[in-house]
Amino acid sequence: MTHITITAFMVVLMANWNRFADEPFKITTKRSDDRIEVKSQDDKTVFVVRSPVGISNATIERTTEQWPDKVMIQFRLKGLESVKLSSGNTKLEASVSSHDGDVRLWKDGKEDSLLESKSSYWMEIKILDSDSKPTKAIPLKDGYFEMQLSKRFFEGNPKLLKVEWVDFYRN
């Protein structure tokens, strides 16, 4: 490498250093074509999940002192027959029926004991079309599933958030 090439590399590195050093999350996806984009909107952080295959998982590690006050996840998938979320000792699972859009949510693998809206772990799962309007039409066409995680989900300030998803079960 010439001196000019090394200098140019150092200039580019220094110009982008803060961008890399200040990233509040380290995201690792199972598949190379999965993408999780982080957006800050108003007073919330939104993780936008895109997965061409539709079955995968990811780990989101915070690099800051604590999780944001409001954390939302958007799944840009055609369906969401299974989602599993875990942080620390808390495990939540949900299912959105591809037949009628009915949503089910449970904790710690207890599918026969569904959570109710008054639970401190409750998260509403919205099914939205491409115009961000509510829909029950699955498979979605350019729509998304959106959920806001409860503060209780991050109790104890765990370092990691693990996310698994299945758009549609395959036979």
N, C-alpha and C positions, 0 to 999 in steps of 0.2 A: 504494500500500500504506500502510496505517496503521501507526503506531508499534507498536500491540498485535500486529498481524499479523507484522510484522518480528521483534518480540521472541519471539513464539511459534515462528516458523520457526527462529530462532537457538537456542532452547532445545531443540527437536527435533534440530537438526543437532548440537549439542554432545553431547546425550545419546547419539547414535548414532555419533559421530565415531570412537571407539575401535573399534567393531565394523567400520567400513569401513577404517580405517587399519591394523588388525592382520590383515587378510585375508592369509593366506600364499600365496594363488594368485589369479591373474587368469585367468579362463576365458572363452574366446571360442568360440562354437559357430557352425557354418555356418547352421543353420536356427533360426528364432526359437522353435520349439516343442521343440527339443532341450534337455535339462536334464542338468547334471552337478552332482551334490551331493557335497560334501566331508565325509567323516566321519572323526573321530579315534576309533579303537578300540584300547584298550590301548596297544601300542607301534607302531601302524601307522596310515597314512593311507589311506583308501579313497575312490576316485573312483567314484561310482555314475552310470552313463550310462543315460539314458532317451531314446529316439528314436522317436517315433510313426511316422515314415516308414520307419525302419530302415536307411537309407543316408545317411551324413553324415560329418562330421569335426569336430574341435575342437582348439584349442591351449590348453595349460595352461602358464601362465608362473608360475614361482615368484617371490615377492616377498621371500623370506627369503634368508639367506646360503647355505643349501644345502638339498638335497632331504631329506625324512625318511628315516630308516634303512630303513623298510619301506613300500613303495608297492604298493597293490593296486588293480586296476580290476575293477569289476563291470559287466557289460553286461546290463541288464534288457531283453533282446530275446528274440524267439521262436527265433531262429537266429543263428549267427555263422559264415557261410561265408567271411568275410574280415575280418581285422583287421590294420592296419598301425600300427606304433608307431615313432616316431623321436625321438631326443634326441641333439643334437650330430651326430657322424658315424655313430652306430649306428642301424641300421634292422632291425627285426624284423617278420616277418609270420607269420601263423598262419591256419589254416583248420580249422573243425569241420564234418565231413561231416553233412549233414542226413539222410543215409540210415542211417548206423550210429553216429554220434557219435565217429568216429575223429578224433583231433587230429593236425595236422601243424604244425611250427614250423621256420622257416628264417630266415637272416640275409642281409642285403644283396642281396635279390632272387634268391638262389640256391636256387630251389625244388627243384632236383634234388639238393641237398645238405642234407638235413634235419638239424636239431640233435638231439643225443642228450641224455639227462638229465644226463650228466656235464659238459656244456658250461657254462661260466661265464655264458652268456647264457640258459640254460634257464629257462623259466617253465612250470610246470604249469598247464594250463587245466582247471578243474573245471566240470562241468556239474551244476547243482544245481536241484532242484525247489522248489516254494513253501515246503516245510518245511526247506530247506537240506540236503536229503539227495541223495546222488549219483544221477544218472539218465542215461539215454542217449536218452530219449524226446524227440525233436525233431519238431515245434515245441514249445517250452516253453510251459507254461501258468503264468504268474506265477513262473517260475523265473528263473535267471540263470547267466551264464558268469562265472567268477571266475579271475583270474590275479594272481600276485604277481611284480612285476618284480624282476629281479636287481639287486644293488648295482652290478654291472659295467655294466649298462645306463646308469647315471648317471655313469659314469667321466668325469672332467673337469668335473663339476658344471655341465652345460649349463643354460641359462636356461629353455629351452622343452622341453615334451613335446608331440609332435603325435600325434593319434590319429585313425585313419580306420576306419570299420566298415561292413559290409554284412551285414544279417541273412540275406537270401536273394537270390540272383541272380534277376533277372526276365528273362523271354524277350521 
